[in-house]
Amino acid sequence: MNILGTGLSGLVGSRIVKILTHDFSFEDMSLATGIDITDFKSVKKKLEKSSAAWIFHFAALTDVDAGEKENGNKTGNYWKVNVEATDYIVKCASEQGKRILYLSTDYVFDGQKDSYHENDIPNPKGWYATTKYEGEKKVAQFRNNLIIRIANPYRSNPIGKTDFVHKIVERLWNKQQIYAPKDQIFVPTFIDDIAKALRILVIHNAKGIFHVVGDSPISPYNAALEIAHTYALSPNNIHPTSFNDYFVSRAPRPMKAVLIHDKITKFGISMNSFHSGLKEVRKQEIKEEII
Ligand SMILES: NC(=O)c1ccc[n+]([C@@H]2O[C@H](COP(=O)([O-])OP(=O)(O)OC[C@H]3O[C@@H](n4cnc5c(N)ncnc54)[C@H](OP(=O)(O)O)[C@@H]3O)[C@@H](O)[C@H]2O)c1
């Protein structure tokens, strides 16, 4: 099956392409391949020429704190890429009878509840999250489309942007002090699991919103200890702090972003816990080092 994608060179997209390379044939619409998705004419032309039945729309501006500097600015880059470009893709895809798979985020929720199902109403706190939710709304105008919410994705050997796991590994390796919130909860998600879930959802013609997140909610403090253990690095420089202290003067975000993923289990999809996903990442990295 041919897939036309956006953001396939990113942290998540590049790994998904690698894992699903035998299942799908991917073509990327990116600045590197000559397409700026904020240019309506380019998007329209590309979609008209493509025989792909699906658009995997992963491209976004993703720096939460940088995005906050544009808060409220609908002529800013975050609005242009995350909302307007999504609108262009949705319009052109619907004209061409193509379906969209859109990657969204746990940050669409405000974190006031203990956990969130797919049908809970989002209430994004920061500008990045707001633009992603506005993107969701564009995609959801057509019932055949698929919205996948992920959270804190990690993988082996990240390329381009690094993931939170490898940021911590680097700091531990360099013997830097690490302060991590003990009262925050998130659900780190192994990107290899996201790839496998997307494949199954697409094959089953799934529609609507799905949470595709890791199996174990954890605090960043405990996640950092788990990383130190898995990479056989000393945990002595890891210190607990509070969510409020850690994120003071940073973009607002949810303190408890626990997404429930029961809905995907009906498709036979299972997700790794942070413990098992991290072990697999390390195993893949050791194998590649040996080769
Ligand atoms: N990373 C996370 O923590 C996280 C968490 C939850 C959800 N998500 C969602 O998952 C998706 C993928 O995230 P990621 O972390 O893999 O992103 P990323 O590494 O920051 O990559 C962003 C991608 O967007 C493309 N892009 C940006 N502006 C573009 C433009 N004007 N035209 C064409 N392409 C453009 C980039 O292409 P170039 O390389 O050509 O610039 C790149 O491939 C995003 O939708 C994000 O909101 C991410």
Ligand as a Chemical Component Dictionary entry (heavy atoms), coordinates in Angstrom:
data_LIG
# 
_chem_comp.id                   LIG 
_chem_comp.type                 NON-POLYMER 
_chem_comp.pdbx_formal_charge   0 
_chem_comp.three_letter_code    LIG 
# 
loop_
_chem_comp_atom.comp_id 
_chem_comp_atom.atom_id 
_chem_comp_atom.alt_atom_id 
_chem_comp_atom.type_symbol 
_chem_comp_atom.charge 
_chem_comp_atom.model_Cartn_x 
_chem_comp_atom.model_Cartn_y 
_chem_comp_atom.model_Cartn_z 
_chem_comp_atom.pdbx_ordinal 
LIG N1  N1  N 0  7.987  14.122 20.214 1  
LIG C1  C1  C 0  7.038  14.143 21.128 2  
LIG O1  O1  O 0  7.330  14.220 22.337 3  
LIG C2  C2  C 0  5.577  14.015 20.732 4  
LIG C3  C3  C 0  4.622  13.742 21.737 5  
LIG C4  C4  C 0  3.278  13.627 21.378 6  
LIG C5  C5  C 0  2.892  13.804 20.045 7  
LIG N2  N2  N 1  3.825  14.100 19.109 8  
LIG C6  C6  C 0  3.385  14.323 17.713 9  
LIG O2  O2  O 0  4.000  13.366 16.875 10 
LIG C7  C7  C 0  4.300  13.953 15.607 11 
LIG C8  C8  C 0  5.755  13.700 15.264 12 
LIG O3  O3  O 0  6.557  14.325 16.250 13 
LIG P1  P1  P 0  8.151  14.256 16.182 14 
LIG O4  O4  O 0  8.636  14.454 17.556 15 
LIG O5  O5  O -1 8.589  13.068 15.392 16 
LIG O6  O6  O 0  8.466  15.568 15.330 17 
LIG P2  P2  P 0  9.901  16.176 14.911 18 
LIG O7  O7  O 0  10.993 15.193 15.160 19 
LIG O8  O8  O 0  9.986  17.531 15.528 20 
LIG O9  O9  O 0  9.737  16.306 13.332 21 
LIG C9  C9  C 0  8.856  17.246 12.771 22 
LIG C10 C10 C 0  8.661  16.907 11.319 23 
LIG O10 O10 O 0  7.802  17.907 10.752 24 
LIG C11 C11 C 0  8.334  18.292 9.494  25 
LIG N3  N3  N 0  7.951  19.670 9.182  26 
LIG C12 C12 C 0  7.971  20.747 10.018 27 
LIG N4  N4  N 0  7.581  21.857 9.353  28 
LIG C13 C13 C 0  7.293  21.466 8.066  29 
LIG C14 C14 C 0  6.820  22.132 6.909  30 
LIG N5  N5  N 0  6.557  23.439 6.910  31 
LIG N6  N6  N 0  6.630  21.410 5.768  32 
LIG C15 C15 C 0  6.903  20.082 5.739  33 
LIG N7  N7  N 0  7.342  19.379 6.810  34 
LIG C16 C16 C 0  7.536  20.071 7.968  35 
LIG C17 C17 C 0  9.830  18.160 9.676  36 
LIG O11 O11 O 0  10.401 18.009 8.398  37 
LIG P3  P3  P 0  11.880 18.599 8.078  38 
LIG O12 O12 O 0  12.806 17.660 8.751  39 
LIG O13 O13 O 0  11.949 18.564 6.606  40 
LIG O14 O14 O 0  11.903 19.987 8.657  41 
LIG C18 C18 C 0  9.952  16.883 10.512 42 
LIG O15 O15 O 0  9.937  15.725 9.696  43 
LIG C19 C19 C 0  3.924  15.437 15.707 44 
LIG O16 O16 O 0  2.685  15.635 15.087 45 
LIG C20 C20 C 0  3.824  15.690 17.203 46 
LIG O17 O17 O 0  2.890  16.700 17.503 47 
LIG C21 C21 C 0  5.166  14.177 19.405 48 
# 
loop_
_chem_comp_bond.comp_id 
_chem_comp_bond.atom_id_1 
_chem_comp_bond.atom_id_2 
_chem_comp_bond.value_order 
_chem_comp_bond.pdbx_ordinal 
LIG N1  C1  SING 1  
LIG C1  O1  DOUB 2  
LIG C1  C2  SING 3  
LIG C2  C3  SING 4  
LIG C2  C21 DOUB 5  
LIG C3  C4  DOUB 6  
LIG C4  C5  SING 7  
LIG C5  N2  DOUB 8  
LIG N2  C6  SING 9  
LIG N2  C21 SING 10 
LIG C6  O2  SING 11 
LIG C6  C20 SING 12 
LIG O2  C7  SING 13 
LIG C7  C8  SING 14 
LIG C7  C19 SING 15 
LIG C8  O3  SING 16 
LIG O3  P1  SING 17 
LIG P1  O4  DOUB 18 
LIG P1  O5  SING 19 
LIG P1  O6  SING 20 
LIG O6  P2  SING 21 
LIG P2  O7  DOUB 22 
LIG P2  O8  SING 23 
LIG P2  O9  SING 24 
LIG O9  C9  SING 25 
LIG C9  C10 SING 26 
LIG C10 O10 SING 27 
LIG C10 C18 SING 28 
LIG O10 C11 SING 29 
LIG C11 N3  SING 30 
LIG C11 C17 SING 31 
LIG N3  C12 SING 32 
LIG N3  C16 SING 33 
LIG C12 N4  DOUB 34 
LIG N4  C13 SING 35 
LIG C13 C14 SING 36 
LIG C13 C16 DOUB 37 
LIG C14 N5  SING 38 
LIG C14 N6  DOUB 39 
LIG N6  C15 SING 40 
LIG C15 N7  DOUB 41 
LIG N7  C16 SING 42 
LIG C17 O11 SING 43 
LIG C17 C18 SING 44 
LIG O11 P3  SING 45 
LIG P3  O12 DOUB 46 
LIG P3  O13 SING 47 
LIG P3  O14 SING 48 
LIG C18 O15 SING 49 
LIG C19 O16 SING 50 
LIG C19 C20 SING 51 
LIG C20 O17 SING 52 
# 
